């Protein structure tokens, strides 16, 4: 499961080996200053959260969604597993506009990292 870490003023989404294989991407990184909004969401699989076409990556509906979701003028990084609660982090810079991932660490730990 994906986990967020802060190392030297850099936010890193750490992926397991199999998540990296499925996403065809290593864990994304961005400076802490690039985080504009953090939202905790109960239903990540809704069309209000997910947008675009997965390319590249792996997807089995409602089971796993790993990789890049692309649209006309944006790219989102997804690491979803199952139907559990998750996190949507909106960014102001970097290769991805948003990170969307299943919550695998305590919510309080994530809130303390990002404040």
Biopython code that builds the backbone (N, CA, C, O; Angstrom):
import numpy as np
from Bio.PDB.StructureBuilder import StructureBuilder

atoms = [
    (1, "UNK", "N", (0.830, -1.179, 0.000)),
    (1, "UNK", "CA", (0.000, 0.000, 0.000)),
    (1, "UNK", "C", (0.885, 1.258, 0.000)),
    (1, "UNK", "O", (1.929, 1.294, 0.652)),
    (2, "UNK", "N", (0.459, 2.260, -0.725)),
    (2, "UNK", "CA", (1.205, 3.510, -0.822)),
    (2, "UNK", "C", (1.221, 4.241, 0.514)),
    (2, "UNK", "O", (0.226, 4.262, 1.239)),
    (3, "UNK", "N", (2.363, 4.838, 0.827)),
    (3, "UNK", "CA", (2.508, 5.614, 2.057)),
    (3, "UNK", "C", (3.191, 6.931, 1.734)),
    (3, "UNK", "O", (4.073, 6.994, 0.877)),
    (4, "UNK", "N", (2.776, 7.975, 2.423)),
    (4, "UNK", "CA", (3.368, 9.292, 2.237)),
    (4, "UNK", "C", (4.479, 9.491, 3.253)),
    (4, "UNK", "O", (4.316, 9.196, 4.437)),
    (5, "UNK", "N", (5.596, 9.988, 2.783)),
    (5, "UNK", "CA", (6.737, 10.296, 3.644)),
    (5, "UNK", "C", (7.205, 11.718, 3.318)),
    (5, "UNK", "O", (7.061, 12.190, 2.190)),
    (6, "UNK", "N", (7.765, 12.389, 4.326)),
    (6, "UNK", "CA", (8.390, 13.694, 4.126)),
    (6, "UNK", "C", (9.865, 13.537, 4.452)),
    (6, "UNK", "O", (10.232, 13.176, 5.570)),
    (7, "UNK", "N", (10.712, 13.815, 3.456)),
    (7, "UNK", "CA", (12.159, 13.727, 3.635)),
    (7, "UNK", "C", (12.775, 14.986, 3.041)),
    (7, "UNK", "O", (12.639, 15.249, 1.846)),
    (8, "UNK", "N", (13.452, 15.762, 3.879)),
    (8, "UNK", "CA", (14.137, 16.983, 3.436)),
    (8, "UNK", "C", (13.231, 17.916, 2.638)),
    (8, "UNK", "O", (13.559, 18.288, 1.511)),
    (9, "UNK", "N", (12.109, 18.290, 3.211)),
    (9, "UNK", "CA", (11.162, 19.220, 2.571)),
    (9, "UNK", "C", (10.624, 18.707, 1.235)),
    (9, "UNK", "O", (10.220, 19.490, 0.376)),
    (10, "UNK", "N", (10.626, 17.398, 1.074)),
    (10, "UNK", "CA", (10.102, 16.777, -0.143)),
    (10, "UNK", "C", (9.046, 15.753, 0.248)),
    (10, "UNK", "O", (9.264, 14.939, 1.146)),
    (11, "UNK", "N", (7.910, 15.793, -0.422)),
    (11, "UNK", "CA", (6.823, 14.848, -0.189)),
    (11, "UNK", "C", (6.992, 13.688, -1.159)),
    (11, "UNK", "O", (7.110, 13.892, -2.367)),
    (12, "UNK", "N", (7.003, 12.470, -0.627)),
    (12, "UNK", "CA", (7.243, 11.277, -1.444)),
    (12, "UNK", "C", (6.097, 10.302, -1.229)),
    (12, "UNK", "O", (5.713, 10.034, -0.091)),
    (13, "UNK", "N", (5.551, 9.774, -2.310)),
    (13, "UNK", "CA", (4.551, 8.712, -2.230)),
    (13, "UNK", "C", (5.301, 7.403, -2.465)),
    (13, "UNK", "O", (5.636, 7.064, -3.600)),
    (14, "UNK", "N", (5.558, 6.678, -1.386)),
    (14, "UNK", "CA", (6.312, 5.424, -1.477)),
    (14, "UNK", "C", (5.387, 4.295, -1.893)),
    (14, "UNK", "O", (4.320, 4.107, -1.309)),
    (15, "UNK", "N", (5.797, 3.551, -2.897)),
    (15, "UNK", "CA", (5.029, 2.424, -3.406)),
    (15, "UNK", "C", (5.759, 1.119, -3.113)),
    (15, "UNK", "O", (6.989, 1.079, -3.060)),
    (16, "UNK", "N", (4.990, 0.058, -2.927)),
    (16, "UNK", "CA", (5.589, -1.258, -2.762)),
    (16, "UNK", "C", (6.152, -1.712, -4.108)),
    (16, "UNK", "O", (5.901, -1.082, -5.135)),
    (17, "UNK", "N", (6.901, -2.788, -4.099)),
    (17, "UNK", "CA", (7.470, -3.308, -5.345)),
    (17, "UNK", "C", (6.381, -3.589, -6.376)),
    (17, "UNK", "O", (6.507, -3.181, -7.531)),
    (18, "UNK", "N", (5.317, -4.281, -5.975)),
    (18, "UNK", "CA", (4.257, -4.642, -6.922)),
    (18, "UNK", "C", (3.456, -3.433, -7.387)),
    (18, "UNK", "O", (2.946, -3.419, -8.507)),
    (19, "UNK", "N", (3.343, -2.432, -6.545)),
    (19, "UNK", "CA", (2.682, -1.193, -6.973)),
    (19, "UNK", "C", (3.515, -0.478, -8.030)),
    (19, "UNK", "O", (2.968, 0.049, -8.999)),
    (20, "UNK", "N", (4.827, -0.456, -7.854)),
    (20, "UNK", "CA", (5.699, 0.153, -8.867)),
    (20, "UNK", "C", (5.612, -0.600, -10.184)),
    (20, "UNK", "O", (5.599, 0.010, -11.253)),
    (21, "UNK", "N", (5.552, -1.925, -10.110)),
    (21, "UNK", "CA", (5.428, -2.734, -11.329)),
    (21, "UNK", "C", (4.096, -2.437, -12.015)),
    (21, "UNK", "O", (4.061, -2.217, -13.225)),
    (22, "UNK", "N", (3.001, -2.429, -11.254)),
    (22, "UNK", "CA", (1.673, -2.187, -11.822)),
    (22, "UNK", "C", (1.491, -0.785, -12.346)),
    (22, "UNK", "O", (0.790, -0.584, -13.338)),
    (23, "UNK", "N", (2.107, 0.194, -11.701)),
    (23, "UNK", "CA", (1.969, 1.595, -12.112)),
    (23, "UNK", "C", (2.924, 1.951, -13.252)),
    (23, "UNK", "O", (2.752, 2.973, -13.915)),
    (24, "UNK", "N", (3.925, 1.109, -13.474)),
    (24, "UNK", "CA", (4.973, 1.398, -14.443)),
    (24, "UNK", "C", (5.620, 2.747, -14.138)),
    (24, "UNK", "O", (5.936, 3.528, -15.035)),
    (25, "UNK", "N", (5.806, 2.994, -12.840)),
    (25, "UNK", "CA", (6.319, 4.281, -12.385)),
    (25, "UNK", "C", (6.858, 4.098, -10.971)),
    (25, "UNK", "O", (6.303, 3.331, -10.185)),
    (26, "UNK", "N", (7.929, 4.797, -10.653)),
    (26, "UNK", "CA", (8.380, 4.797, -9.263)),
    (26, "UNK", "C", (7.511, 5.789, -8.494)),
    (26, "UNK", "O", (6.725, 6.521, -9.095)),
    (27, "UNK", "N", (7.645, 5.816, -7.206)),
    (27, "UNK", "CA", (6.834, 6.724, -6.407)),
    (27, "UNK", "C", (7.100, 8.181, -6.758)),
    (27, "UNK", "O", (8.259, 8.589, -6.833)),
    (28, "UNK", "N", (6.054, 8.976, -6.976)),
    (28, "UNK", "CA", (6.259, 10.387, -7.329)),
    (28, "UNK", "C", (6.761, 11.191, -6.134)),
    (28, "UNK", "O", (6.546, 10.821, -4.980)),
    (29, "UNK", "N", (7.439, 12.306, -6.438)),
    (29, "UNK", "CA", (7.997, 13.204, -5.426)),
    (29, "UNK", "C", (7.686, 14.634, -5.830)),
    (29, "UNK", "O", (7.591, 14.962, -7.012)),
    (30, "UNK", "N", (7.529, 15.480, -4.812)),
    (30, "UNK", "CA", (7.300, 16.899, -5.064)),
    (30, "UNK", "C", (7.708, 17.673, -3.809)),
    (30, "UNK", "O", (7.730, 17.102, -2.719)),
    (31, "UNK", "N", (8.025, 18.938, -3.942)),
    (31, "UNK", "CA", (8.376, 19.724, -2.761)),
    (31, "UNK", "C", (7.135, 19.953, -1.903)),
    (31, "UNK", "O", (6.020, 20.002, -2.422)),
    (32, "UNK", "N", (7.323, 20.090, -0.613)),
    (32, "UNK", "CA", (6.202, 20.307, 0.300)),
    (32, "UNK", "C", (5.424, 21.574, -0.039)),
    (32, "UNK", "O", (4.216, 21.635, 0.186)),
    (33, "UNK", "N", (6.100, 22.579, -0.574)),
    (33, "UNK", "CA", (5.441, 23.832, -0.928)),
    (33, "UNK", "C", (4.432, 23.669, -2.060)),
    (33, "UNK", "O", (3.565, 24.524, -2.241)),
    (34, "UNK", "N", (4.534, 22.589, -2.820)),
    (34, "UNK", "CA", (3.638, 22.380, -3.956)),
    (34, "UNK", "C", (2.264, 21.872, -3.536)),
    (34, "UNK", "O", (1.334, 21.899, -4.342)),
    (35, "UNK", "N", (2.109, 21.409, -2.294)),
    (35, "UNK", "CA", (0.821, 20.885, -1.830)),
    (35, "UNK", "C", (-0.133, 22.045, -1.582)),
    (35, "UNK", "O", (0.131, 22.910, -0.747)),
    (36, "UNK", "N", (-1.257, 22.056, -2.323)),
    (36, "UNK", "CA", (-2.245, 23.121, -2.144)),
    (36, "UNK", "C", (-3.453, 22.670, -1.351)),
    (36, "UNK", "O", (-4.079, 23.476, -0.663)),
    (37, "UNK", "N", (-3.797, 21.368, -1.438)),
    (37, "UNK", "CA", (-4.972, 20.883, -0.716)),
    (37, "UNK", "C", (-4.855, 19.395, -0.474)),
    (37, "UNK", "O", (-4.364, 18.650, -1.322)),
    (38, "UNK", "N", (-5.316, 18.962, 0.710)),
    (38, "UNK", "CA", (-5.365, 17.547, 1.056)),
    (38, "UNK", "C", (-6.791, 17.228, 1.451)),
    (38, "UNK", "O", (-7.344, 17.849, 2.360)),
    (39, "UNK", "N", (-7.393, 16.256, 0.768)),
    (39, "UNK", "CA", (-8.770, 15.859, 1.059)),
    (39, "UNK", "C", (-8.810, 14.375, 1.398)),
    (39, "UNK", "O", (-8.142, 13.565, 0.756)),
    (40, "UNK", "N", (-9.593, 14.029, 2.407)),
    (40, "UNK", "CA", (-9.821, 12.634, 2.763)),
    (40, "UNK", "C", (-11.187, 12.255, 2.210)),
    (40, "UNK", "O", (-12.191, 12.902, 2.510)),
    (41, "UNK", "N", (-11.216, 11.199, 1.399)),
    (41, "UNK", "CA", (-12.413, 10.845, 0.638)),
    (41, "UNK", "C", (-12.805, 9.400, 0.941)),
    (41, "UNK", "O", (-11.951, 8.518, 1.023)),
    (42, "UNK", "N", (-14.112, 9.173, 1.106)),
    (42, "UNK", "CA", (-14.610, 7.826, 1.400)),
    (42, "UNK", "C", (-14.751, 6.966, 0.150)),
    (42, "UNK", "O", (-14.495, 5.764, 0.205)),
    (43, "UNK", "N", (-15.157, 7.558, -0.985)),
    (43, "UNK", "CA", (-15.376, 6.798, -2.214)),
    (43, "UNK", "C", (-14.453, 7.310, -3.316)),
    (43, "UNK", "O", (-14.791, 8.254, -4.031)),
    (44, "UNK", "N", (-13.295, 6.686, -3.446)),
    (44, "UNK", "CA", (-12.330, 7.108, -4.459)),
    (44, "UNK", "C", (-12.734, 6.711, -5.874)),
    (44, "UNK", "O", (-12.264, 7.309, -6.842)),
    (45, "UNK", "N", (-13.592, 5.720, -6.002)),
    (45, "UNK", "CA", (-13.947, 5.188, -7.315)),
    (45, "UNK", "C", (-15.054, 5.978, -8.000)),
    (45, "UNK", "O", (-15.568, 5.520, -9.021)),
    (46, "UNK", "N", (-15.439, 7.123, -7.495)),
    (46, "UNK", "CA", (-16.514, 7.905, -8.116)),
    (46, "UNK", "C", (-15.964, 8.733, -9.279)),
    (46, "UNK", "O", (-14.767, 9.011, -9.352)),
    (47, "UNK", "N", (-16.858, 9.115, -10.177)),
    (47, "UNK", "CA", (-16.421, 9.929, -11.318)),
    (47, "UNK", "C", (-16.169, 11.380, -10.897)),
    (47, "UNK", "O", (-15.706, 12.180, -11.711)),
    (48, "UNK", "N", (-16.462, 11.728, -9.656)),
    (48, "UNK", "CA", (-16.122, 13.059, -9.146)),
    (48, "UNK", "C", (-14.652, 13.123, -8.747)),
    (48, "UNK", "O", (-14.075, 14.208, -8.674)),
    (49, "UNK", "N", (-14.049, 11.975, -8.491)),
    (49, "UNK", "CA", (-12.642, 11.916, -8.081)),
    (49, "UNK", "C", (-11.762, 11.507, -9.257)),
    (49, "UNK", "O", (-10.800, 12.201, -9.587)),
    (50, "UNK", "N", (-12.085, 10.398, -9.880)),
    (50, "UNK", "CA", (-11.272, 9.884, -10.991)),
    (50, "UNK", "C", (-11.688, 10.549, -12.295)),
    (50, "UNK", "O", (-12.869, 10.793, -12.542)),
    (51, "UNK", "N", (-10.701, 10.833, -13.111)),
    (51, "UNK", "CA", (-10.968, 11.467, -14.402)),
    (51, "UNK", "C", (-9.891, 11.029, -15.385)),
    (51, "UNK", "O", (-8.798, 10.635, -14.979)),
    (52, "UNK", "N", (-10.191, 11.095, -16.648)),
    (52, "UNK", "CA", (-9.222, 10.788, -17.682)),
    (52, "UNK", "C", (-9.132, 9.315, -18.029)),
    (52, "UNK", "O", (-9.998, 8.514, -17.676)),
    (53, "UNK", "N", (-8.072, 8.984, -18.722)),
    (53, "UNK", "CA", (-7.821, 7.634, -19.210)),
    (53, "UNK", "C", (-6.515, 7.138, -18.600)),
    (53, "UNK", "O", (-5.527, 7.871, -18.558)),
    (54, "UNK", "N", (-6.512, 5.911, -18.135)),
    (54, "UNK", "CA", (-5.309, 5.335, -17.529)),
    (54, "UNK", "C", (-4.299, 4.981, -18.618)),
    (54, "UNK", "O", (-4.585, 4.173, -19.502)),
    (55, "UNK", "N", (-3.134, 5.583, -18.548)),
    (55, "UNK", "CA", (-2.092, 5.289, -19.515)),
    (55, "UNK", "C", (-0.780, 5.897, -19.056)),
    (55, "UNK", "O", (-0.688, 7.124, -19.055)),
    (56, "UNK", "N", (0.206, 5.177, -18.679)),
    (56, "UNK", "CA", (0.261, 3.741, -18.516)),
    (56, "UNK", "C", (-0.171, 3.332, -17.109)),
    (56, "UNK", "O", (-0.345, 4.172, -16.227)),
    (57, "UNK", "N", (-0.338, 2.042, -16.922)),
    (57, "UNK", "CA", (-0.691, 1.531, -15.609)),
    (57, "UNK", "C", (-1.515, 0.267, -15.677)),
    (57, "UNK", "O", (-1.633, -0.360, -16.730)),
    (58, "UNK", "N", (-2.088, -0.103, -14.532)),
    (58, "UNK", "CA", (-2.863, -1.327, -14.393)),
    (58, "UNK", "C", (-4.200, -0.986, -13.771)),
    (58, "UNK", "O", (-4.272, -0.188, -12.837)),
    (59, "UNK", "N", (-5.262, -1.591, -14.287)),
    (59, "UNK", "CA", (-6.570, -1.329, -13.706)),
    (59, "UNK", "C", (-7.494, -2.521, -13.769)),
    (59, "UNK", "O", (-7.646, -3.144, -14.819)),
    (60, "UNK", "N", (-8.117, -2.840, -12.637)),
    (60, "UNK", "CA", (-9.204, -3.809, -12.542)),
    (60, "UNK", "C", (-10.277, -3.079, -11.739)),
    (60, "UNK", "O", (-10.073, -2.799, -10.558)),
    (61, "UNK", "N", (-11.418, -2.764, -12.358)),
    (61, "UNK", "CA", (-12.415, -1.919, -11.693)),
    (61, "UNK", "C", (-12.749, -2.365, -10.269)),
    (61, "UNK", "O", (-13.033, -3.535, -10.015)),
    (62, "UNK", "N", (-12.706, -1.410, -9.361)),
    (62, "UNK", "CA", (-13.021, -1.566, -7.942)),
    (62, "UNK", "C", (-12.054, -2.478, -7.188)),
    (62, "UNK", "O", (-12.279, -2.754, -6.010)),
    (63, "UNK", "N", (-10.999, -2.946, -7.822)),
    (63, "UNK", "CA", (-9.985, -3.780, -7.167)),
    (63, "UNK", "C", (-8.655, -3.050, -7.070)),
    (63, "UNK", "O", (-8.093, -2.906, -5.984)),
    (64, "UNK", "N", (-8.149, -2.586, -8.225)),
    (64, "UNK", "CA", (-6.841, -1.925, -8.244)),
    (64, "UNK", "C", (-6.781, -0.936, -9.414)),
    (64, "UNK", "O", (-7.272, -1.210, -10.509)),
    (65, "UNK", "N", (-6.175, 0.202, -9.151)),
    (65, "UNK", "CA", (-5.931, 1.204, -10.189)),
    (65, "UNK", "C", (-4.580, 1.839, -9.876)),
    (65, "UNK", "O", (-4.444, 2.594, -8.914)),
    (66, "UNK", "N", (-3.602, 1.527, -10.688)),
    (66, "UNK", "CA", (-2.238, 1.994, -10.476)),
    (66, "UNK", "C", (-1.729, 2.681, -11.728)),
    (66, "UNK", "O", (-1.853, 2.138, -12.825)),
    (67, "UNK", "N", (-1.162, 3.857, -11.580)),
    (67, "UNK", "CA", (-0.537, 4.512, -12.714)),
    (67, "UNK", "C", (-1.018, 5.924, -12.946)),
    (67, "UNK", "O", (-1.509, 6.591, -12.036)),
    (68, "UNK", "N", (-0.871, 6.367, -14.176)),
    (68, "UNK", "CA", (-1.176, 7.732, -14.561)),
    (68, "UNK", "C", (-2.536, 7.807, -15.230)),
    (68, "UNK", "O", (-2.839, 7.031, -16.136)),
    (69, "UNK", "N", (-3.349, 8.744, -14.779)),
    (69, "UNK", "CA", (-4.626, 9.050, -15.428)),
    (69, "UNK", "C", (-4.395, 10.339, -16.212)),
    (69, "UNK", "O", (-4.002, 11.359, -15.646)),
    (70, "UNK", "N", (-4.643, 10.281, -17.517)),
    (70, "UNK", "CA", (-4.348, 11.425, -18.383)),
    (70, "UNK", "C", (-5.617, 12.029, -18.945)),
    (70, "UNK", "O", (-6.584, 11.335, -19.262)),
    (71, "UNK", "N", (-5.581, 13.340, -19.058)),
    (71, "UNK", "CA", (-6.646, 14.086, -19.717)),
    (71, "UNK", "C", (-6.018, 15.066, -20.685)),
    (71, "UNK", "O", (-4.818, 15.012, -20.956)),
    (72, "UNK", "N", (-6.829, 15.949, -21.194)),
    (72, "UNK", "CA", (-6.347, 16.893, -22.200)),
    (72, "UNK", "C", (-5.232, 17.811, -21.672)),
    (72, "UNK", "O", (-4.261, 18.074, -22.383)),
    (73, "UNK", "N", (-5.364, 18.290, -20.451)),
    (73, "UNK", "CA", (-4.356, 19.222, -19.938)),
    (73, "UNK", "C", (-3.892, 18.871, -18.521)),
    (73, "UNK", "O", (-3.440, 19.748, -17.785)),
    (74, "UNK", "N", (-3.999, 17.610, -18.138)),
    (74, "UNK", "CA", (-3.599, 17.224, -16.788)),
    (74, "UNK", "C", (-3.141, 15.779, -16.756)),
    (74, "UNK", "O", (-3.393, 14.995, -17.671)),
    (75, "UNK", "N", (-2.444, 15.452, -15.649)),
    (75, "UNK", "CA", (-2.074, 14.078, -15.340)),
    (75, "UNK", "C", (-2.242, 13.892, -13.841)),
    (75, "UNK", "O", (-1.781, 14.718, -13.053)),
    (76, "UNK", "N", (-2.898, 12.811, -13.449)),
    (76, "UNK", "CA", (-3.066, 12.452, -12.047)),
    (76, "UNK", "C", (-2.355, 11.126, -11.809)),
    (76, "UNK", "O", (-2.327, 10.271, -12.694)),
    (77, "UNK", "N", (-1.780, 10.948, -10.623)),
    (77, "UNK", "CA", (-1.177, 9.672, -10.269)),
    (77, "UNK", "C", (-2.117, 8.942, -9.319)),
    (77, "UNK", "O", (-2.565, 9.515, -8.325)),
    (78, "UNK", "N", (-2.420, 7.677, -9.619)),
    (78, "UNK", "CA", (-3.336, 6.904, -8.785)),
    (78, "UNK", "C", (-2.663, 5.647, -8.242)),
    (78, "UNK", "O", (-1.861, 5.005, -8.921)),
    (79, "UNK", "N", (-3.011, 5.315, -7.006)),
    (79, "UNK", "CA", (-2.575, 4.072, -6.362)),
    (79, "UNK", "C", (-3.738, 3.610, -5.483)),
    (79, "UNK", "O", (-3.712, 3.770, -4.263)),
    (80, "UNK", "N", (-4.758, 3.035, -6.123)),
    (80, "UNK", "CA", (-5.961, 2.605, -5.416)),
    (80, "UNK", "C", (-5.976, 1.096, -5.277)),
    (80, "UNK", "O", (-5.644, 0.365, -6.210)),
    (81, "UNK", "N", (-6.369, 0.642, -4.093)),
    (81, "UNK", "CA", (-6.521, -0.784, -3.862)),
    (81, "UNK", "C", (-7.794, -0.991, -3.053)),
    (81, "UNK", "O", (-7.892, -0.534, -1.914)),
    (82, "UNK", "N", (-8.749, -1.666, -3.629)),
    (82, "UNK", "CA", (-10.016, -1.918, -2.953)),
    (82, "UNK", "C", (-10.890, -0.683, -2.891)),
    (82, "UNK", "O", (-10.657, 0.304, -3.587)),
    (83, "UNK", "N", (-11.907, -0.762, -2.035)),
    (83, "UNK", "CA", (-12.879, 0.319, -1.932)),
    (83, "UNK", "C", (-12.763, 1.112, -0.637)),
    (83, "UNK", "O", (-13.717, 1.781, -0.241)),
    (84, "UNK", "N", (-11.639, 1.052, 0.013)),
    (84, "UNK", "CA", (-11.471, 1.747, 1.281)),
    (84, "UNK", "C", (-11.349, 3.252, 1.112)),
    (84, "UNK", "O", (-11.318, 3.758, -0.010)),
    (85, "UNK", "N", (-11.281, 3.973, 2.239)),
    (85, "UNK", "CA", (-11.122, 5.424, 2.189)),
    (85, "UNK", "C", (-9.762, 5.793, 1.624)),
    (85, "UNK", "O", (-8.831, 4.988, 1.626)),
    (86, "UNK", "N", (-9.664, 7.017, 1.141)),
    (86, "UNK", "CA", (-8.415, 7.428, 0.535)),
    (86, "UNK", "C", (-8.136, 8.900, 0.663)),
    (86, "UNK", "O", (-8.823, 9.627, 1.381)),
    (87, "UNK", "N", (-7.113, 9.326, -0.046)),
    (87, "UNK", "CA", (-6.615, 10.695, 0.029)),
    (87, "UNK", "C", (-6.460, 11.250, -1.379)),
    (87, "UNK", "O", (-6.056, 10.544, -2.303)),
    (88, "UNK", "N", (-6.789, 12.522, -1.522)),
    (88, "UNK", "CA", (-6.578, 13.242, -2.771)),
    (88, "UNK", "C", (-5.721, 14.452, -2.421)),
    (88, "UNK", "O", (-6.156, 15.331, -1.678)),
    (89, "UNK", "N", (-4.517, 14.497, -2.951)),
    (89, "UNK", "CA", (-3.604, 15.615, -2.709)),
    (89, "UNK", "C", (-3.503, 16.412, -4.000)),
    (89, "UNK", "O", (-3.112, 15.880, -5.039)),
    (90, "UNK", "N", (-3.856, 17.683, -3.930)),
    (90, "UNK", "CA", (-3.775, 18.582, -5.082)),
    (90, "UNK", "C", (-2.452, 19.328, -5.018)),
    (90, "UNK", "O", (-2.051, 19.819, -3.963)),
    (91, "UNK", "N", (-1.776, 19.405, -6.169)),
    (91, "UNK", "CA", (-0.433, 19.983, -6.236)),
    (91, "UNK", "C", (-0.403, 21.178, -7.182)),
    (91, "UNK", "O", (-1.183, 21.245, -8.132)),
    (92, "UNK", "N", (0.492, 22.113, -6.922)),
    (92, "UNK", "CA", (0.626, 23.297, -7.775)),
    (92, "UNK", "C", (1.769, 23.181, -8.778)),
    (92, "UNK", "O", (1.875, 23.995, -9.696)),
    (93, "UNK", "N", (2.623, 22.176, -8.608)),
    (93, "UNK", "CA", (3.746, 21.987, -9.529)),
    (93, "UNK", "C", (4.100, 20.512, -9.603)),
    (93, "UNK", "O", (3.585, 19.697, -8.838)),
    (94, "UNK", "N", (4.980, 20.183, -10.530)),
    (94, "UNK", "CA", (5.403, 18.800, -10.688)),
    (94, "UNK", "C", (4.698, 18.153, -11.875)),
    (94, "UNK", "O", (3.865, 18.779, -12.530)),
    (95, "UNK", "N", (5.036, 16.903, -12.144)),
    (95, "UNK", "CA", (4.465, 16.233, -13.316)),
    (95, "UNK", "C", (2.988, 15.877, -13.164)),
    (95, "UNK", "O", (2.300, 15.668, -14.164)),
    (96, "UNK", "N", (2.488, 15.804, -11.923)),
    (96, "UNK", "CA", (1.100, 15.420, -11.690)),
    (96, "UNK", "C", (0.337, 16.564, -11.033)),
    (96, "UNK", "O", (0.871, 17.281, -10.186)),
    (97, "UNK", "N", (-0.918, 16.721, -11.437)),
    (97, "UNK", "CA", (-1.781, 17.728, -10.826)),
    (97, "UNK", "C", (-2.341, 17.232, -9.491)),
    (97, "UNK", "O", (-2.539, 18.010, -8.559)),
    (98, "UNK", "N", (-2.594, 15.911, -9.419)),
    (98, "UNK", "CA", (-3.142, 15.328, -8.194)),
    (98, "UNK", "C", (-2.550, 13.949, -7.960)),
    (98, "UNK", "O", (-2.191, 13.240, -8.901)),
    (99, "UNK", "N", (-2.453, 13.577, -6.670)),
    (99, "UNK", "CA", (-2.149, 12.203, -6.270)),
    (99, "UNK", "C", (-3.420, 11.675, -5.628)),
    (99, "UNK", "O", (-3.997, 12.332, -4.761)),
    (100, "UNK", "N", (-3.859, 10.501, -6.044)),
    (100, "UNK", "CA", (-5.049, 9.871, -5.485)),
    (100, "UNK", "C", (-4.635, 8.474, -5.044)),
    (100, "UNK", "O", (-4.183, 7.670, -5.860)),
    (101, "UNK", "N", (-4.788, 8.184, -3.748)),
    (101, "UNK", "CA", (-4.338, 6.880, -3.267)),
    (101, "UNK", "C", (-5.173, 6.413, -2.085)),
    (101, "UNK", "O", (-5.768, 7.213, -1.363)),
    (102, "UNK", "N", (-5.199, 5.108, -1.909)),
    (102, "UNK", "CA", (-5.911, 4.489, -0.791)),
    (102, "UNK", "C", (-5.142, 4.766, 0.493)),
    (102, "UNK", "O", (-3.915, 4.666, 0.531)),
    (103, "UNK", "N", (-5.865, 5.110, 1.528)),
    (103, "UNK", "CA", (-5.272, 5.446, 2.814)),
    (103, "UNK", "C", (-4.774, 4.175, 3.504)),
    (103, "UNK", "O", (-5.564, 3.294, 3.842)),
    (104, "UNK", "N", (-3.461, 4.090, 3.710)),
    (104, "UNK", "CA", (-2.895, 2.894, 4.339)),
    (104, "UNK", "C", (-2.200, 3.210, 5.656)),
    (104, "UNK", "O", (-1.769, 2.297, 6.362)),
    (105, "UNK", "N", (-2.089, 4.469, 5.989)),
    (105, "UNK", "CA", (-1.495, 4.863, 7.252)),
    (105, "UNK", "C", (-2.549, 5.654, 8.028)),
    (105, "UNK", "O", (-3.506, 6.146, 7.430)),
    (106, "UNK", "N", (-2.393, 5.783, 9.331)),
    (106, "UNK", "CA", (-3.392, 6.519, 10.100)),
    (106, "UNK", "C", (-3.587, 7.931, 9.579)),
    (106, "UNK", "O", (-2.624, 8.607, 9.217)),
    (107, "UNK", "N", (-4.823, 8.368, 9.541)),
    (107, "UNK", "CA", (-5.159, 9.693, 9.045)),
    (107, "UNK", "C", (-4.425, 10.784, 9.833)),
    (107, "UNK", "O", (-3.959, 11.764, 9.251)),
    (108, "UNK", "N", (-4.324, 10.615, 11.141)),
    (108, "UNK", "CA", (-3.647, 11.602, 11.987)),
    (108, "UNK", "C", (-2.170, 11.728, 11.633)),
    (108, "UNK", "O", (-1.608, 12.822, 11.697)),
    (109, "UNK", "N", (-1.538, 10.615, 11.259)),
    (109, "UNK", "CA", (-0.133, 10.644, 10.854)),
    (109, "UNK", "C", (0.024, 11.450, 9.581)),
    (109, "UNK", "O", (0.958, 12.243, 9.459)),
    (110, "UNK", "N", (-0.873, 11.259, 8.637)),
    (110, "UNK", "CA", (-0.811, 11.996, 7.370)),
    (110, "UNK", "C", (-1.079, 13.475, 7.591)),
    (110, "UNK", "O", (-0.411, 14.318, 6.994)),
    (111, "UNK", "N", (-2.041, 13.802, 8.436)),
    (111, "UNK", "CA", (-2.337, 15.202, 8.731)),
    (111, "UNK", "C", (-1.144, 15.890, 9.384)),
    (111, "UNK", "O", (-0.848, 17.043, 9.070)),
    (112, "UNK", "N", (-0.453, 15.196, 10.290)),
    (112, "UNK", "CA", (0.706, 15.796, 10.957)),
    (112, "UNK", "C", (1.881, 15.975, 10.007)),
    (112, "UNK", "O", (2.656, 16.919, 10.160)),
    (113, "UNK", "N", (2.027, 15.090, 9.034)),
    (113, "UNK", "CA", (3.109, 15.239, 8.052)),
    (113, "UNK", "C", (2.920, 16.471, 7.193)),
    (113, "UNK", "O", (3.893, 17.131, 6.826)),
    (114, "UNK", "N", (1.686, 16.784, 6.872)),
    (114, "UNK", "CA", (1.407, 17.832, 5.914)),
    (114, "UNK", "C", (1.088, 19.187, 6.537)),
    (114, "UNK", "O", (0.718, 20.122, 5.826)),
    (115, "UNK", "N", (1.225, 19.303, 7.852)),
    (115, "UNK", "CA", (0.977, 20.608, 8.484)),
    (115, "UNK", "C", (2.250, 21.244, 8.953)),
    (115, "UNK", "O", (2.223, 22.343, 9.506)),
]
sb = StructureBuilder()
sb.init_structure("model")
sb.init_model(0)
sb.init_chain("A")
sb.init_seg("    ")
for serial, (resi, resn, name, xyz) in enumerate(atoms, 1):
    if name == "N":
        sb.init_residue(resn, " ", resi, " ")
    sb.init_atom(name, np.array(xyz, "f"), 0.0, 1.0, " ", f" {name:<3s}", serial, name[0])
structure = sb.get_structure()
